[in-house]
Amino acid sequence: MSDKEQTGSLEALRKAVDEVNDELLAALNRRADLVNRIRDVKVSHGMEMFDPVREARQMEELVSRNQGPMTPRMVEHIFREVFRAFHGQMQDSCGEGLLV
C-alpha cells in the first residue's frame, strides 16, 4: 500500500471513529434523560436513589454480553465511569446518587 493509500485509509478510519463518538454521545444523552426520569419517579415515591444490587447486576450483564474485542476489564472500567458520572448528575440535581 502506498503512503497516499495508507493516509486515505487512516483518514477513513478516523472518520469512522468520529462517527462512533457521535453515536456514543447521543446514547449517553439518551441515558441521561432516562436517569433523570427514573430519579423523578423515585423522588415522587420516596424511594432510595442508589441501588447497589442493581448496579452490580447491570455490570455483570454488560460484561457477559460483551463479544469483544474489548476485554471484560475494559467494559467494567468504562461502565464504572459511566455510572460514576451519572451518580454525579444525580447528586447535583437532588443531593443523592442514582446509578442506573
Contacts in CASP RR format, 6 or more apart in sequence:
PFRMAT RR
TARGET T0000
AUTHOR 0000-0000-0000
METHOD contacts of the structure
MODEL  1
MSDKEQTGSLEALRKAVDEVNDELLAALNRRADLVNRIRDVKVSHGMEMF
DPVREARQMEELVSRNQGPMTPRMVEHIFREVFRAFHGQMQDSCGEGLLV
1 9 0 8 1.000
28 82 0 8 1.000
31 82 0 8 1.000
31 86 0 8 1.000
32 86 0 8 1.000
32 89 0 8 1.000
35 86 0 8 1.000
35 89 0 8 1.000
35 90 0 8 1.000
35 98 0 8 1.000
35 100 0 8 1.000
36 89 0 8 1.000
36 93 0 8 1.000
38 98 0 8 1.000
38 100 0 8 1.000
39 49 0 8 1.000
39 90 0 8 1.000
39 93 0 8 1.000
39 94 0 8 1.000
39 98 0 8 1.000
41 47 0 8 1.000
42 48 0 8 1.000
42 49 0 8 1.000
42 98 0 8 1.000
43 94 0 8 1.000
49 90 0 8 1.000
49 94 0 8 1.000
49 96 0 8 1.000
49 97 0 8 1.000
49 98 0 8 1.000
50 87 0 8 1.000
50 96 0 8 1.000
50 97 0 8 1.000
50 98 0 8 1.000
50 99 0 8 1.000
51 99 0 8 1.000
51 100 0 8 1.000
52 99 0 8 1.000
54 99 0 8 1.000
54 100 0 8 1.000
55 83 0 8 1.000
55 99 0 8 1.000
55 100 0 8 1.000
58 79 0 8 1.000
58 100 0 8 1.000
59 76 0 8 1.000
59 79 0 8 1.000
59 80 0 8 1.000
62 75 0 8 1.000
62 79 0 8 1.000
63 72 0 8 1.000
63 75 0 8 1.000
63 76 0 8 1.000
66 72 0 8 1.000
66 75 0 8 1.000
70 78 0 8 1.000
83 99 0 8 1.000
84 99 0 8 1.000
86 98 0 8 1.000
86 99 0 8 1.000
86 100 0 8 1.000
87 97 0 8 1.000
87 98 0 8 1.000
87 99 0 8 1.000
88 97 0 8 1.000
90 96 0 8 1.000
90 97 0 8 1.000
90 98 0 8 1.000
90 99 0 8 1.000
91 97 0 8 1.000
END
